[in-house]
Amino acid sequence: MSMKIAAALDATRTLFEVSPDLEFSSVDRVITGKTAGGLRIEAYGTFAENPQKLLCFLPSAQPSSTPPKVPFYPRWSWATAFENWDVVSLSDPMLNYAPDLAASWFASSDEDIVSELATFIRLYCDRRGITLDNVILYGSSMGGFGSLMIAAELRVAHAVAEVPQLDLLRYPVKSSLADVERLALNGRALADLAGEHPNRTDVYSRFESSRCIPPITIVTNRGDSAFEETLSFVGRLQGLAASVDSIGSVSLHQTSRNEGHAVQPTPFMIKFLKSVAEIQSVPTAYYPSAEHESQRLEFPQCHVENDGSWGERELQEAVTWIKTAGDSEITVEFKAVNPASGSNKGLVFCAAVRGSTREMLSQQGFSYSSYRNIGYYKYVGLGEGMSSHVIQLRFAPEVSVDAIGLASWDVKAPTIYDLQFS
């Protein structure tokens, strides 16, 4: 282990301790978090005083000739080349579950690791004051697969994928896939996982399910075994564009030499990543109608009691949907206990509104996000300790509010109680 990594491990902080403070930025650190299923997320980070960008490295497979490193921080030494950027190198969380595994491709039967890593990056950026359109995700091979998958969840982050895998079922090294089945999936066949959750094993399916083609740049060459597959993938995106909500730039960089499944020299890739960061490639956003949102949401997750009140509930990032009476005018009242410091983005308040339009919802302060099925939402600030909240929704008579939703965002596990509709 290098002295730099050892020092960063000594300065480990949790994700909720990340801040834009100068003291935080002055030390290389390992940042830790957890997936919803309890897997440890670890990232080696170098931090700028006023970061303009975030460069996030995704892990490739480790050599099979030596025991895998746990954690494994790829390309962490590149950080010094990116002045005024935050640079983090993510380890594969599945290494903590199966430490003998050289590469997992983030496969898990229990949870969506890609979505969990996207959440980690999103929260990190929020705490560091970096907008997601200033995020570059880079990886090669398995790391390229990860960068493309995570970019679809973040929507506006730019993925740079070097000789990536695109569909695990087509990966030619069957012994590596057998290790994934044996160690990460506890004997389950990857084909079974792909059948149940195709967006966990196939990049096109991830773009399809997230309804997003993010900004992507693929670096490849004719000697790579997946070259023809890559050309086909890029061509298929043209047909997918008609059915997604968000479309970013797509480019393919074919190198002149046929290196095969190999990466470009470090000086070239450092310059390449800096040039990609200069491209203004914010996706065009297409918002589904409010009617469509109301139809697709799976609610209620809980009901309001007969007396019109709602018992205590601790909120998580996943939206808790509560079915309403379908009226066009609703007042929602509730109390909240926030165990952390106050935040103007403490809660997310969501609405599934039948017969409305995006313009109507925008007039009432709602924005749209496909992240974790949030749909149309607005932030609700939470003070420290106990607070009371009243939210009024007033639409035309032909409009009805089918459900409202609540989720925590910038605070951890607030408790909501005495929720009432009138």
Secondary structure as the mmCIF struct_conf table of DSSP 4:
data_model
#
loop_
_struct_conf.conf_type_id
_struct_conf.id
_struct_conf.beg_label_comp_id
_struct_conf.beg_label_asym_id
_struct_conf.beg_label_seq_id
_struct_conf.end_label_comp_id
_struct_conf.end_label_asym_id
_struct_conf.end_label_seq_id
HELX_RH_AL_P HELX_RH_AL_P1 MET A 3 ASP A 10
TURN_TY1_P TURN_TY1_P1 ALA A 11 ALA A 11
STRN STRN1 ARG A 13 THR A 14
HELX_RH_3T_P HELX_RH_3T_P1 LEU A 15 GLU A 17
HELX_RH_AL_P HELX_RH_AL_P2 LEU A 22 SER A 25
TURN_TY1_P TURN_TY1_P2 SER A 26 SER A 26
BEND BEND1 VAL A 27 VAL A 27
STRN STRN2 ARG A 29 LYS A 34
TURN_TY1_P TURN_TY1_P3 ALA A 36 GLY A 37
STRN STRN3 ARG A 40 THR A 46
BEND BEND2 GLU A 49 ASN A 50
BEND BEND3 GLN A 52 GLN A 52
STRN STRN4 LYS A 53 PHE A 57
HELX_LH_PP_P HELX_LH_PP_P1 LEU A 58 PRO A 59
HELX_LH_PP_P HELX_LH_PP_P2 ALA A 61 PRO A 63
TURN_TY1_P TURN_TY1_P4 SER A 64 SER A 65
BEND BEND4 THR A 66 THR A 66
HELX_LH_PP_P HELX_LH_PP_P3 PRO A 67 LYS A 69
BEND BEND5 VAL A 70 PRO A 71
TURN_TY1_P TURN_TY1_P5 PRO A 74 ARG A 75
HELX_RH_3T_P HELX_RH_3T_P2 TRP A 76 ALA A 81
BEND BEND6 PHE A 82 PHE A 82
TURN_TY1_P TURN_TY1_P6 GLU A 83 ASN A 84
STRN STRN5 TRP A 85 LEU A 90
HELX_LH_PP_P HELX_LH_PP_P4 SER A 91 ASP A 92
TURN_TY1_P TURN_TY1_P7 PRO A 93 PRO A 93
HELX_RH_AL_P HELX_RH_AL_P3 MET A 94 TYR A 97
TURN_TY1_P TURN_TY1_P8 PRO A 99 ASP A 100
BEND BEND7 ALA A 102 ALA A 102
TURN_TY1_P TURN_TY1_P9 TRP A 105 PHE A 106
BEND BEND8 SER A 109 GLU A 111
HELX_RH_AL_P HELX_RH_AL_P4 ILE A 113 ARG A 128
TURN_TY1_P TURN_TY1_P10 GLY A 129 GLY A 129
HELX_RH_3T_P HELX_RH_3T_P3 LEU A 132 ASN A 134
STRN STRN6 VAL A 135 SER A 140
TURN_TY1_P TURN_TY1_P11 SER A 141 SER A 141
HELX_RH_AL_P HELX_RH_AL_P5 MET A 142 LEU A 154
BEND BEND9 ARG A 155 ALA A 157
STRN STRN7 HIS A 158 GLU A 162
BEND BEND10 VAL A 163 VAL A 163
BEND BEND11 LEU A 166 LEU A 166
STRN STRN8 ASP A 167 ASP A 167
HELX_RH_3T_P HELX_RH_3T_P4 LEU A 168 ARG A 170
BEND BEND12 PRO A 172 PRO A 172
HELX_RH_AL_P HELX_RH_AL_P6 LYS A 174 ASP A 179
HELX_RH_PI_P HELX_RH_PI_P1 VAL A 180 ALA A 184
BEND BEND13 LEU A 185 LEU A 185
TURN_TY1_P TURN_TY1_P12 ASN A 186 GLY A 187
HELX_RH_AL_P HELX_RH_AL_P7 LEU A 190 GLU A 196
HELX_RH_3T_P HELX_RH_3T_P5 PRO A 198 ARG A 200
TURN_TY1_P TURN_TY1_P13 THR A 201 THR A 201
STRN STRN9 ASP A 202 ASP A 202
HELX_RH_AL_P HELX_RH_AL_P8 VAL A 203 SER A 210
TURN_TY1_P TURN_TY1_P14 ARG A 211 ARG A 211
STRN STRN10 CYS A 212 ILE A 213
STRN STRN11 ILE A 216 THR A 220
TURN_TY1_P TURN_TY1_P15 ARG A 222 GLY A 223
BEND BEND14 ASP A 224 ASP A 224
TURN_TY1_P TURN_TY1_P16 SER A 225 ALA A 226
HELX_RH_AL_P HELX_RH_AL_P9 PHE A 227 LEU A 240
HELX_RH_3T_P HELX_RH_3T_P6 ALA A 241 SER A 243
BEND BEND15 ASP A 245 ASP A 245
STRN STRN12 SER A 246 ILE A 247
STRN STRN13 VAL A 250 GLN A 254
BEND BEND16 SER A 256 ARG A 257
BEND BEND17 HIS A 261 HIS A 261
HELX_LH_PP_P HELX_LH_PP_P5 VAL A 263 PRO A 265
HELX_RH_AL_P HELX_RH_AL_P10 THR A 266 ALA A 277
TURN_TY1_P TURN_TY1_P17 GLU A 278 GLU A 278
BEND BEND18 ILE A 279 ILE A 279
HELX_LH_PP_P HELX_LH_PP_P6 VAL A 282 PRO A 283
STRN STRN14 THR A 284 ALA A 285
HELX_LH_PP_P HELX_LH_PP_P7 TYR A 287 SER A 289
HELX_RH_AL_P HELX_RH_AL_P11 ALA A 290 ARG A 296
BEND BEND19 GLN A 301 GLN A 301
STRN STRN15 CYS A 302 CYS A 302
TURN_TY1_P TURN_TY1_P18 ASN A 306 ASP A 307
BEND BEND20 GLY A 308 GLY A 308
STRN STRN16 SER A 309 TRP A 310
STRN STRN17 ARG A 313 GLU A 314
BEND BEND21 GLU A 317 ALA A 318
STRN STRN18 THR A 320 LYS A 323
BEND BEND22 SER A 328 SER A 328
STRN STRN19 GLU A 329 ASN A 338
BEND BEND23 PRO A 339 ALA A 340
STRN STRN20 SER A 343 ARG A 354
TURN_TY1_P TURN_TY1_P19 GLY A 355 GLY A 355
HELX_RH_AL_P HELX_RH_AL_P12 ARG A 358 GLN A 363
TURN_TY1_P TURN_TY1_P20 GLN A 364 GLY A 365
STRN STRN21 SER A 367 SER A 369
HELX_RH_3T_P HELX_RH_3T_P7 TYR A 371 ASN A 373
STRN STRN22 GLY A 375 LEU A 382
BEND BEND24 GLU A 384 GLU A 384
STRN STRN23 GLY A 385 ARG A 394
TURN_TY1_P TURN_TY1_P21 PRO A 397 GLU A 398
STRN STRN24 SER A 400 SER A 408
BEND BEND25 ASP A 410 LYS A 412
STRN STRN25 THR A 415 PHE A 421
#
